[in-house]
Amino acid sequence: MFKDNGSIILNGSIAGIKGFPAFGVYSASKAALRSFARTWLVELKERRIRVNVLSPGTIDTPALDPLGSAAKDSFKALIPRGEMGRPEEIATVALFLASSDSSFVNGVELFVDGGTAQI
């Protein structure tokens, strides 16, 4: 059972609001998380459990290495910041959402993507 006054963080993706060819099912599953968050925050309000969605953009991890530098450069070109995110940047936001510092943050989809989802 989940403790009262807790924080649920759903792992979304910018793919939930952006159209990427060949990612229809993945994108739809990530869009559904936003609906879950909206429903759960109302269902769990008496228990003061917060529900938020953390939606990363392209993050530079070893999983991208096999794609090569040309693919990485094409990803970077889509990001207003001009560079991919780092895993630490996602972890910092997750820690914030899990902590009492975000006690008044509830039901949001927080994009950690260098601005990609906003354009």
A tleap script that builds the chain and sets N, CA, C and O, in Angstrom:
source leaprc.protein.ff14SB
mol = sequence {
  NMET PHE LYS ASP ASN GLY SER ILE ILE LEU
  ASN GLY SER ILE ALA GLY ILE LYS GLY PHE
  PRO ALA PHE GLY VAL TYR SER ALA SER LYS
  ALA ALA LEU ARG SER PHE ALA ARG THR TRP
  LEU VAL GLU LEU LYS GLU ARG ARG ILE ARG
  VAL ASN VAL LEU SER PRO GLY THR ILE ASP
  THR PRO ALA LEU ASP PRO LEU GLY SER ALA
  ALA LYS ASP SER PHE LYS ALA LEU ILE PRO
  ARG GLY GLU MET GLY ARG PRO GLU GLU ILE
  ALA THR VAL ALA LEU PHE LEU ALA SER SER
  ASP SER SER PHE VAL ASN GLY VAL GLU LEU
  PHE VAL ASP GLY GLY THR ALA GLN CILE
}
set mol.1.N position { 0.836 -1.179 0.000 }
set mol.1.CA position { 0.000 0.000 0.000 }
set mol.1.C position { 0.884 1.246 0.000 }
set mol.1.O position { 1.927 1.287 0.653 }
set mol.2.N position { 0.453 2.240 -0.731 }
set mol.2.CA position { 1.181 3.499 -0.826 }
set mol.2.C position { 0.862 4.368 0.382 }
set mol.2.O position { -0.302 4.479 0.768 }
set mol.3.N position { 1.874 4.988 0.988 }
set mol.3.CA position { 1.700 5.803 2.184 }
set mol.3.C position { 0.985 7.114 1.867 }
set mol.3.O position { 1.154 7.681 0.788 }
set mol.4.N position { 0.192 7.580 2.813 }
set mol.4.CA position { -0.419 8.900 2.713 }
set mol.4.C position { 0.668 9.963 2.660 }
set mol.4.O position { 1.779 9.758 3.150 }
set mol.5.N position { 0.337 11.091 2.065 }
set mol.5.CA position { 1.250 12.229 1.910 }
set mol.5.C position { 2.439 11.913 1.010 }
set mol.5.O position { 3.468 12.584 1.088 }
set mol.6.N position { 2.310 10.914 0.170 }
set mol.6.CA position { 3.398 10.526 -0.715 }
set mol.6.C position { 3.384 11.272 -2.033 }
set mol.6.O position { 2.590 12.187 -2.251 }
set mol.7.N position { 4.275 10.859 -2.893 }
set mol.7.CA position { 4.413 11.470 -4.207 }
set mol.7.C position { 4.616 10.366 -5.246 }
set mol.7.O position { 5.551 9.571 -5.152 }
set mol.8.N position { 3.737 10.334 -6.219 }
set mol.8.CA position { 3.869 9.400 -7.335 }
set mol.8.C position { 4.415 10.182 -8.521 }
set mol.8.O position { 3.889 11.236 -8.880 }
set mol.9.N position { 5.471 9.656 -9.123 }
set mol.9.CA position { 6.070 10.291 -10.301 }
set mol.9.C position { 5.988 9.297 -11.442 }
set mol.9.O position { 6.612 8.237 -11.405 }
set mol.10.N position { 5.213 9.648 -12.453 }
set mol.10.CA position { 5.083 8.801 -13.638 }
set mol.10.C position { 6.142 9.209 -14.651 }
set mol.10.O position { 6.398 10.398 -14.841 }
set mol.11.N position { 6.757 8.229 -15.300 }
set mol.11.CA position { 7.812 8.493 -16.271 }
set mol.11.C position { 7.202 8.672 -17.650 }
set mol.11.O position { 6.880 7.700 -18.333 }
set mol.12.N position { 7.050 9.924 -18.049 }
set mol.12.CA position { 6.498 10.246 -19.354 }
set mol.12.C position { 7.595 10.430 -20.391 }
set mol.12.O position { 8.698 9.901 -20.255 }
set mol.13.N position { 7.273 11.177 -21.410 }
set mol.13.CA position { 8.210 11.480 -22.487 }
set mol.13.C position { 7.635 12.618 -23.317 }
set mol.13.O position { 6.418 12.788 -23.387 }
set mol.14.N position { 8.503 13.388 -23.939 }
set mol.14.CA position { 7.999 14.419 -24.845 }
set mol.14.C position { 7.248 13.793 -26.008 }
set mol.14.O position { 6.473 14.472 -26.681 }
set mol.15.N position { 7.467 12.514 -26.249 }
set mol.15.CA position { 6.748 11.821 -27.322 }
set mol.15.C position { 5.247 11.798 -27.074 }
set mol.15.O position { 4.472 11.572 -28.003 }
set mol.16.N position { 4.823 12.030 -25.828 }
set mol.16.CA position { 3.407 12.065 -25.515 }
set mol.16.C position { 2.682 13.263 -26.091 }
set mol.16.O position { 1.456 13.249 -26.196 }
set mol.17.N position { 3.426 14.316 -26.473 }
set mol.17.CA position { 2.788 15.499 -27.061 }
set mol.17.C position { 3.370 15.906 -28.415 }
set mol.17.O position { 2.836 16.791 -29.083 }
set mol.18.N position { 4.459 15.263 -28.814 }
set mol.18.CA position { 5.076 15.564 -30.104 }
set mol.18.C position { 4.883 14.371 -31.032 }
set mol.18.O position { 4.905 13.227 -30.577 }
set mol.19.N position { 4.702 14.613 -32.282 }
set mol.19.CA position { 4.563 13.523 -33.244 }
set mol.19.C position { 5.901 13.110 -33.819 }
set mol.19.O position { 6.598 13.918 -34.434 }
set mol.20.N position { 6.257 11.858 -33.621 }
set mol.20.CA position { 7.494 11.327 -34.194 }
set mol.20.C position { 7.128 10.129 -35.066 }
set mol.20.O position { 6.440 9.223 -34.595 }
set mol.21.N position { 7.570 10.099 -36.328 }
set mol.21.CA position { 7.238 8.979 -37.208 }
set mol.21.C position { 7.652 7.646 -36.594 }
set mol.21.O position { 8.725 7.529 -36.002 }
set mol.22.N position { 6.794 6.649 -36.741 }
set mol.22.CA position { 7.027 5.274 -36.289 }
set mol.22.C position { 6.972 5.111 -34.767 }
set mol.22.O position { 7.348 4.058 -34.251 }
set mol.23.N position { 6.515 6.121 -34.053 }
set mol.23.CA position { 6.431 6.046 -32.597 }
set mol.23.C position { 4.991 6.198 -32.105 }
set mol.23.O position { 4.773 6.609 -30.965 }
set mol.24.N position { 4.015 5.877 -32.938 }
set mol.24.CA position { 2.611 6.090 -32.590 }
set mol.24.C position { 2.165 5.407 -31.315 }
set mol.24.O position { 1.558 6.043 -30.453 }
set mol.25.N position { 2.457 4.121 -31.179 }
set mol.25.CA position { 2.023 3.385 -29.991 }
set mol.25.C position { 2.761 3.885 -28.757 }
set mol.25.O position { 2.150 4.074 -27.705 }
set mol.26.N position { 4.059 4.099 -28.874 }
set mol.26.CA position { 4.842 4.632 -27.756 }
set mol.26.C position { 4.295 5.995 -27.333 }
set mol.26.O position { 4.090 6.242 -26.144 }
set mol.27.N position { 4.062 6.869 -28.298 }
set mol.27.CA position { 3.545 8.197 -28.000 }
set mol.27.C position { 2.184 8.123 -27.318 }
set mol.27.O position { 1.928 8.849 -26.357 }
set mol.28.N position { 1.318 7.255 -27.807 }
set mol.28.CA position { -0.010 7.107 -27.205 }
set mol.28.C position { 0.083 6.609 -25.769 }
set mol.28.O position { -0.672 7.059 -24.906 }
set mol.29.N position { 0.993 5.690 -25.507 }
set mol.29.CA position { 1.136 5.186 -24.138 }
set mol.29.C position { 1.639 6.282 -23.202 }
set mol.29.O position { 1.234 6.335 -22.041 }
set mol.30.N position { 2.504 7.142 -23.686 }
set mol.30.CA position { 3.003 8.240 -22.852 }
set mol.30.C position { 1.929 9.312 -22.670 }
set mol.30.O position { 1.849 9.919 -21.602 }
set mol.31.N position { 1.115 9.553 -23.670 }
set mol.31.CA position { 0.001 10.499 -23.535 }
set mol.31.C position { -1.011 9.991 -22.512 }
set mol.31.O position { -1.610 10.786 -21.788 }
set mol.32.N position { -1.204 8.688 -22.446 }
set mol.32.CA position { -2.141 8.107 -21.486 }
set mol.32.C position { -1.695 8.360 -20.045 }
set mol.32.O position { -2.538 8.463 -19.153 }
set mol.33.N position { -0.407 8.459 -19.806 }
set mol.33.CA position { 0.089 8.729 -18.457 }
set mol.33.C position { -0.438 10.060 -17.929 }
set mol.33.O position { -0.734 10.190 -16.742 }
set mol.34.N position { -0.551 11.032 -18.802 }
set mol.34.CA position { -1.074 12.350 -18.396 }
set mol.34.C position { -2.506 12.200 -17.886 }
set mol.34.O position { -2.885 12.830 -16.898 }
set mol.35.N position { -3.286 11.382 -18.547 }
set mol.35.CA position { -4.658 11.135 -18.115 }
set mol.35.C position { -4.687 10.404 -16.772 }
set mol.35.O position { -5.482 10.747 -15.897 }
set mol.36.N position { -3.829 9.404 -16.607 }
set mol.36.CA position { -3.735 8.713 -15.320 }
set mol.36.C position { -3.428 9.713 -14.200 }
set mol.36.O position { -4.059 9.679 -13.143 }
set mol.37.N position { -2.464 10.597 -14.432 }
set mol.37.CA position { -2.079 11.563 -13.402 }
set mol.37.C position { -3.263 12.437 -13.007 }
set mol.37.O position { -3.485 12.667 -11.818 }
set mol.38.N position { -4.016 12.922 -13.967 }
set mol.38.CA position { -5.172 13.779 -13.680 }
set mol.38.C position { -6.226 13.032 -12.883 }
set mol.38.O position { -6.824 13.585 -11.961 }
set mol.39.N position { -6.451 11.786 -13.235 }
set mol.39.CA position { -7.449 10.987 -12.531 }
set mol.39.C position { -6.974 10.626 -11.134 }
set mol.39.O position { -7.713 10.782 -10.161 }
set mol.40.N position { -5.752 10.149 -11.034 }
set mol.40.CA position { -5.238 9.707 -9.743 }
set mol.40.C position { -5.134 10.848 -8.742 }
set mol.40.O position { -5.397 10.641 -7.557 }
set mol.41.N position { -4.755 12.057 -9.185 }
set mol.41.CA position { -4.619 13.138 -8.214 }
set mol.41.C position { -5.953 13.453 -7.568 }
set mol.41.O position { -5.987 13.842 -6.401 }
set mol.42.N position { -7.057 13.296 -8.292 }
set mol.42.CA position { -8.379 13.507 -7.721 }
set mol.42.C position { -8.771 12.320 -6.826 }
set mol.42.O position { -9.324 12.505 -5.742 }
set mol.43.N position { -8.479 11.117 -7.295 }
set mol.43.CA position { -8.814 9.926 -6.511 }
set mol.43.C position { -8.014 9.833 -5.211 }
set mol.43.O position { -8.494 9.270 -4.227 }
set mol.44.N position { -6.816 10.376 -5.203 }
set mol.44.CA position { -5.928 10.254 -4.045 }
set mol.44.C position { -5.865 11.516 -3.189 }
set mol.44.O position { -5.068 11.587 -2.253 }
set mol.45.N position { -6.693 12.509 -3.497 }
set mol.45.CA position { -6.595 13.787 -2.786 }
set mol.45.C position { -6.853 13.657 -1.292 }
set mol.45.O position { -6.216 14.358 -0.506 }
set mol.46.N position { -7.762 12.784 -0.874 }
set mol.46.CA position { -8.039 12.621 0.559 }
set mol.46.C position { -6.823 12.086 1.302 }
set mol.46.O position { -6.661 12.337 2.497 }
set mol.47.N position { -5.975 11.355 0.605 }
set mol.47.CA position { -4.766 10.800 1.216 }
set mol.47.C position { -3.566 11.731 1.026 }
set mol.47.O position { -2.457 11.421 1.461 }
set mol.48.N position { -3.797 12.874 0.372 }
set mol.48.CA position { -2.758 13.880 0.145 }
set mol.48.C position { -1.554 13.284 -0.600 }
set mol.48.O position { -0.399 13.601 -0.315 }
set mol.49.N position { -1.866 12.421 -1.552 }
set mol.49.CA position { -0.831 11.845 -2.410 }
set mol.49.C position { -0.784 12.663 -3.693 }
set mol.49.O position { -1.791 12.811 -4.386 }
set mol.50.N position { 0.385 13.188 -3.996 }
set mol.50.CA position { 0.567 13.979 -5.211 }
set mol.50.C position { 0.937 13.067 -6.370 }
set mol.50.O position { 1.608 12.052 -6.182 }
set mol.51.N position { 0.496 13.431 -7.571 }
set mol.51.CA position { 0.795 12.651 -8.769 }
set mol.51.C position { 1.265 13.622 -9.853 }
set mol.51.O position { 0.547 14.552 -10.218 }
set mol.52.N position { 2.462 13.397 -10.355 }
set mol.52.CA position { 3.023 14.233 -11.412 }
set mol.52.C position { 3.666 13.353 -12.478 }
set mol.52.O position { 3.982 12.188 -12.238 }
set mol.53.N position { 3.852 13.931 -13.649 }
set mol.53.CA position { 4.504 13.241 -14.762 }
set mol.53.C position { 5.811 13.963 -15.069 }
set mol.53.O position { 5.823 15.176 -15.279 }
set mol.54.N position { 6.897 13.221 -15.094 }
set mol.54.CA position { 8.198 13.761 -15.477 }
set mol.54.C position { 8.452 13.287 -16.910 }
set mol.54.O position { 8.578 12.090 -17.169 }
set mol.55.N position { 8.525 14.249 -17.836 }
set mol.55.CA position { 8.664 13.910 -19.257 }
set mol.55.C position { 9.997 14.402 -19.807 }
set mol.55.O position { 10.144 15.579 -20.139 }
set mol.56.N position { 10.971 13.493 -19.902 }
set mol.56.CA position { 12.269 13.868 -20.444 }
set mol.56.C position { 12.245 14.000 -21.970 }
set mol.56.O position { 11.402 13.436 -22.668 }
set mol.57.N position { 13.200 14.761 -22.430 }
set mol.57.CA position { 13.493 14.785 -23.853 }
set mol.57.C position { 14.625 13.816 -24.123 }
set mol.57.O position { 14.787 12.830 -23.405 }
set mol.58.N position { 15.402 14.087 -25.142 }
set mol.58.CA position { 16.521 13.207 -25.488 }
set mol.58.C position { 17.638 13.375 -24.467 }
set mol.58.O position { 18.143 14.475 -24.243 }
set mol.59.N position { 18.008 12.258 -23.858 }
set mol.59.CA position { 19.034 12.259 -22.825 }
set mol.59.C position { 20.240 11.476 -23.344 }
set mol.59.O position { 20.100 10.376 -23.877 }
set mol.60.N position { 21.409 12.055 -23.181 }
set mol.60.CA position { 22.639 11.437 -23.671 }
set mol.60.C position { 23.052 10.295 -22.741 }
set mol.60.O position { 23.654 10.514 -21.689 }
set mol.61.N position { 22.719 9.091 -23.150 }
set mol.61.CA position { 23.074 7.892 -22.394 }
set mol.61.C position { 23.807 6.926 -23.321 }
set mol.61.O position { 23.769 7.095 -24.539 }
set mol.62.N position { 24.469 5.923 -22.766 }
set mol.62.CA position { 25.156 4.933 -23.603 }
set mol.62.C position { 24.221 4.202 -24.572 }
set mol.62.O position { 24.683 3.647 -25.569 }
set mol.63.N position { 22.930 4.196 -24.296 }
set mol.63.CA position { 21.978 3.542 -25.205 }
set mol.63.C position { 21.961 4.203 -26.581 }
set mol.63.O position { 21.600 3.564 -27.569 }
set mol.64.N position { 22.347 5.473 -26.656 }
set mol.64.CA position { 22.370 6.181 -27.939 }
set mol.64.C position { 23.674 5.988 -28.699 }
set mol.64.O position { 23.730 6.289 -29.892 }
set mol.65.N position { 24.709 5.504 -28.060 }
set mol.65.CA position { 26.021 5.367 -28.699 }
set mol.65.C position { 25.994 4.557 -29.995 }
set mol.65.O position { 26.654 4.950 -30.957 }
set mol.66.N position { 25.254 3.436 -30.064 }
set mol.66.CA position { 25.244 2.670 -31.312 }
set mol.66.C position { 24.658 3.432 -32.508 }
set mol.66.O position { 24.883 3.049 -33.656 }
set mol.67.N position { 23.912 4.502 -32.241 }
set mol.67.CA position { 23.322 5.271 -33.333 }
set mol.67.C position { 24.346 6.127 -34.063 }
set mol.67.O position { 24.126 6.507 -35.213 }
set mol.68.N position { 25.451 6.431 -33.416 }
set mol.68.CA position { 26.512 7.203 -34.047 }
set mol.68.C position { 26.349 8.704 -33.866 }
set mol.68.O position { 25.311 9.187 -33.414 }
set mol.69.N position { 27.389 9.417 -34.225 }
set mol.69.CA position { 27.417 10.862 -34.000 }
set mol.69.C position { 26.454 11.617 -34.910 }
set mol.69.O position { 25.936 12.661 -34.514 }
set mol.70.N position { 26.203 11.119 -36.114 }
set mol.70.CA position { 25.265 11.812 -37.013 }
set mol.70.C position { 23.860 11.821 -36.423 }
set mol.70.O position { 23.168 12.838 -36.485 }
set mol.71.N position { 23.437 10.710 -35.859 }
set mol.71.CA position { 22.112 10.642 -35.233 }
set mol.71.C position { 22.054 11.553 -34.016 }
set mol.71.O position { 21.069 12.262 -33.810 }
set mol.72.N position { 23.102 11.532 -33.218 }
set mol.72.CA position { 23.132 12.397 -32.042 }
set mol.72.C position { 23.068 13.869 -32.451 }
set mol.72.O position { 22.395 14.669 -31.800 }
set mol.73.N position { 23.765 14.221 -33.520 }
set mol.73.CA position { 23.729 15.601 -34.003 }
set mol.73.C position { 22.331 15.983 -34.469 }
set mol.73.O position { 21.906 17.121 -34.274 }
set mol.74.N position { 21.611 15.049 -35.082 }
set mol.74.CA position { 20.245 15.354 -35.522 }
set mol.74.C position { 19.318 15.550 -34.323 }
set mol.74.O position { 18.416 16.386 -34.371 }
set mol.75.N position { 19.531 14.791 -33.253 }
set mol.75.CA position { 18.747 14.999 -32.028 }
set mol.75.C position { 19.037 16.379 -31.449 }
set mol.75.O position { 18.121 17.106 -31.065 }
set mol.76.N position { 20.311 16.732 -31.391 }
set mol.76.CA position { 20.705 18.020 -30.829 }
set mol.76.C position { 20.101 19.178 -31.602 }
set mol.76.O position { 19.765 20.211 -31.023 }
set mol.77.N position { 19.965 19.006 -32.911 }
set mol.77.CA position { 19.413 20.073 -33.752 }
set mol.77.C position { 17.951 20.368 -33.412 }
set mol.77.O position { 17.469 21.464 -33.698 }
set mol.78.N position { 17.243 19.425 -32.815 }
set mol.78.CA position { 15.838 19.609 -32.449 }
set mol.78.C position { 15.667 20.278 -31.082 }
set mol.78.O position { 14.558 20.665 -30.714 }
set mol.79.N position { 16.747 20.412 -30.341 }
set mol.79.CA position { 16.692 20.909 -28.968 }
set mol.79.C position { 17.130 22.367 -28.944 }
set mol.79.O position { 18.261 22.670 -29.325 }
set mol.80.N position { 16.261 23.282 -28.503 }
set mol.80.CA position { 16.648 24.694 -28.476 }
set mol.80.C position { 17.939 24.965 -27.718 }
set mol.80.O position { 18.688 25.876 -28.071 }
set mol.81.N position { 18.200 24.196 -26.699 }
set mol.81.CA position { 19.429 24.363 -25.923 }
set mol.81.C position { 20.652 23.931 -26.731 }
set mol.81.O position { 21.774 24.338 -26.427 }
set mol.82.N position { 20.440 23.110 -27.757 }
set mol.82.CA position { 21.527 22.690 -28.628 }
set mol.82.C position { 22.327 21.505 -28.139 }
set mol.82.O position { 23.321 21.130 -28.761 }
set mol.83.N position { 21.916 20.916 -27.049 }
set mol.83.CA position { 22.604 19.736 -26.536 }
set mol.83.C position { 21.589 18.841 -25.838 }
set mol.83.O position { 20.555 19.302 -25.354 }
set mol.84.N position { 21.906 17.564 -25.798 }
set mol.84.CA position { 21.034 16.621 -25.113 }
set mol.84.C position { 21.190 16.783 -23.603 }
set mol.84.O position { 22.186 17.304 -23.101 }
set mol.85.N position { 20.162 16.315 -22.907 }
set mol.85.CA position { 20.212 16.359 -21.450 }
set mol.85.C position { 21.126 15.282 -20.897 }
set mol.85.O position { 21.563 14.378 -21.609 }
set mol.86.N position { 21.401 15.404 -19.619 }
set mol.86.CA position { 22.214 14.422 -18.902 }
set mol.86.C position { 21.323 13.682 -17.909 }
set mol.86.O position { 20.367 14.266 -17.400 }
set mol.87.N position { 21.605 12.432 -17.624 }
set mol.87.CA position { 20.806 11.682 -16.653 }
set mol.87.C position { 20.680 12.400 -15.308 }
set mol.87.O position { 19.640 12.316 -14.655 }
set mol.88.N position { 21.727 13.100 -14.897 }
set mol.88.CA position { 21.705 13.812 -13.624 }
set mol.88.C position { 20.626 14.887 -13.596 }
set mol.88.O position { 20.054 15.176 -12.544 }
set mol.89.N position { 20.348 15.485 -14.769 }
set mol.89.CA position { 19.328 16.527 -14.828 }
set mol.89.C position { 17.934 15.938 -14.602 }
set mol.89.O position { 17.078 16.582 -13.994 }
set mol.90.N position { 17.711 14.739 -15.081 }
set mol.90.CA position { 16.435 14.068 -14.844 }
set mol.90.C position { 16.335 13.655 -13.380 }
set mol.90.O position { 15.285 13.810 -12.756 }
set mol.91.N position { 17.421 13.134 -12.837 }
set mol.91.CA position { 17.430 12.696 -11.439 }
set mol.91.C position { 17.144 13.857 -10.491 }
set mol.91.O position { 16.419 13.689 -9.511 }
set mol.92.N position { 17.698 15.016 -10.769 }
set mol.92.CA position { 17.478 16.181 -9.921 }
set mol.92.C position { 16.009 16.577 -9.896 }
set mol.92.O position { 15.469 16.913 -8.842 }
set mol.93.N position { 15.370 16.538 -11.048 }
set mol.93.CA position { 13.948 16.884 -11.107 }
set mol.93.C position { 13.106 15.828 -10.394 }
set mol.93.O position { 12.146 16.165 -9.702 }
set mol.94.N position { 13.458 14.560 -10.557 }
set mol.94.CA position { 12.738 13.488 -9.860 }
set mol.94.C position { 12.860 13.660 -8.347 }
set mol.94.O position { 11.879 13.490 -7.622 }
set mol.95.N position { 14.052 13.994 -7.872 }
set mol.95.CA position { 14.244 14.231 -6.437 }
set mol.95.C position { 13.392 15.398 -5.951 }
set mol.95.O position { 12.809 15.339 -4.869 }
set mol.96.N position { 13.323 16.446 -6.745 }
set mol.96.CA position { 12.481 17.592 -6.392 }
set mol.96.C position { 11.015 17.167 -6.275 }
set mol.96.O position { 10.349 17.485 -5.290 }
set mol.97.N position { 10.518 16.447 -7.282 }
set mol.97.CA position { 9.118 16.028 -7.254 }
set mol.97.C position { 8.818 15.069 -6.107 }
set mol.97.O position { 7.694 15.038 -5.605 }
set mol.98.N position { 9.804 14.292 -5.692 }
set mol.98.CA position { 9.606 13.347 -4.596 }
set mol.98.C position { 9.697 14.024 -3.228 }
set mol.98.O position { 9.214 13.483 -2.233 }
set mol.99.N position { 10.306 15.189 -3.177 }
set mol.99.CA position { 10.574 15.841 -1.893 }
set mol.99.C position { 9.427 16.745 -1.456 }
set mol.99.O position { 8.514 17.046 -2.225 }
set mol.100.N position { 9.504 17.163 -0.212 }
set mol.100.CA position { 8.517 18.102 0.319 }
set mol.100.C position { 8.695 19.503 -0.276 }
set mol.100.O position { 7.811 20.348 -0.133 }
set mol.101.N position { 9.815 19.756 -0.935 }
set mol.101.CA position { 10.012 21.045 -1.606 }
set mol.101.C position { 8.969 21.277 -2.695 }
set mol.101.O position { 8.694 22.420 -3.059 }
set mol.102.N position { 8.392 20.204 -3.212 }
set mol.102.CA position { 7.381 20.318 -4.263 }
set mol.102.C position { 5.979 20.016 -3.724 }
set mol.102.O position { 5.119 19.531 -4.459 }
set mol.103.N position { 5.756 20.301 -2.453 }
set mol.103.CA position { 4.492 19.939 -1.806 }
set mol.103.C position { 3.264 20.559 -2.453 }
set mol.103.O position { 2.163 20.036 -2.282 }
set mol.104.N position { 3.411 21.652 -3.187 }
set mol.104.CA position { 2.275 22.301 -3.833 }
set mol.104.C position { 2.265 22.062 -5.345 }
set mol.104.O position { 1.543 22.731 -6.084 }
set mol.105.N position { 3.066 21.113 -5.788 }
set mol.105.CA position { 3.109 20.730 -7.197 }
set mol.105.C position { 2.327 19.433 -7.331 }
set mol.105.O position { 2.729 18.399 -6.799 }
set mol.106.N position { 1.212 19.492 -8.043 }
set mol.106.CA position { 0.352 18.317 -8.149 }
set mol.106.C position { -0.361 18.321 -9.494 }
set mol.106.O position { -0.975 19.316 -9.878 }
set mol.107.N position { -0.276 17.208 -10.200 }
set mol.107.CA position { -0.994 17.056 -11.459 }
set mol.107.C position { -0.324 17.665 -12.663 }
set mol.107.O position { -0.961 17.832 -13.703 }
set mol.108.N position { 0.950 18.002 -12.552 }
set mol.108.CA position { 1.634 18.626 -13.683 }
set mol.108.C position { 2.388 17.593 -14.511 }
set mol.108.O position { 2.752 16.521 -14.030 }
set mol.109.N position { 2.606 17.947 -15.751 }
set mol.109.CA position { 3.556 17.225 -16.586 }
set mol.109.C position { 4.744 18.164 -16.735 }
set mol.109.O position { 4.646 19.216 -17.367 }
set mol.110.N position { 5.849 17.774 -16.153 }
set mol.110.CA position { 7.034 18.620 -16.147 }
set mol.110.C position { 7.999 18.133 -17.224 }
set mol.110.O position { 8.533 17.027 -17.145 }
set mol.111.N position { 8.209 18.973 -18.222 }
set mol.111.CA position { 9.090 18.629 -19.333 }
set mol.111.C position { 10.523 19.022 -18.988 }
set mol.111.O position { 10.810 20.175 -18.665 }
set mol.112.N position { 11.399 18.051 -19.061 }
set mol.112.CA position { 12.827 18.270 -18.804 }
set mol.112.C position { 13.520 17.893 -20.112 }
set mol.112.O position { 14.000 16.773 -20.291 }
set mol.113.N position { 13.554 18.863 -21.012 }
set mol.113.CA position { 13.895 18.538 -22.398 }
set mol.113.C position { 14.632 19.651 -23.128 }
set mol.113.O position { 14.739 19.613 -24.354 }
set mol.114.N position { 15.135 20.630 -22.411 }
set mol.114.CA position { 15.838 21.727 -23.072 }
set mol.114.C position { 14.941 22.608 -23.913 }
set mol.114.O position { 15.432 23.414 -24.704 }
set mol.115.N position { 13.622 22.470 -23.757 }
set mol.115.CA position { 12.664 23.289 -24.493 }
set mol.115.C position { 12.057 22.626 -25.723 }
set mol.115.O position { 11.246 23.248 -26.409 }
set mol.116.N position { 12.419 21.402 -26.016 }
set mol.116.CA position { 11.961 20.738 -27.237 }
set mol.116.C position { 10.443 20.629 -27.323 }
set mol.116.O position { 9.877 20.835 -28.397 }
set mol.117.N position { 9.780 20.314 -26.234 }
set mol.117.CA position { 8.331 20.141 -26.264 }
set mol.117.C position { 7.584 21.460 -26.433 }
set mol.117.O position { 6.389 21.468 -26.729 }
set mol.118.N position { 8.281 22.563 -26.247 }
set mol.118.CA position { 7.617 23.866 -26.284 }
set mol.118.C position { 7.613 24.497 -27.684 }
set mol.118.O position { 7.018 25.553 -27.899 }
set mol.119.N position { 8.284 23.834 -28.624 }
set mol.119.CA position { 8.331 24.412 -29.985 }
set mol.119.C position { 7.760 23.418 -30.983 }
set mol.119.O position { 7.708 23.706 -32.179 }
savepdb mol mol.pdb
quit
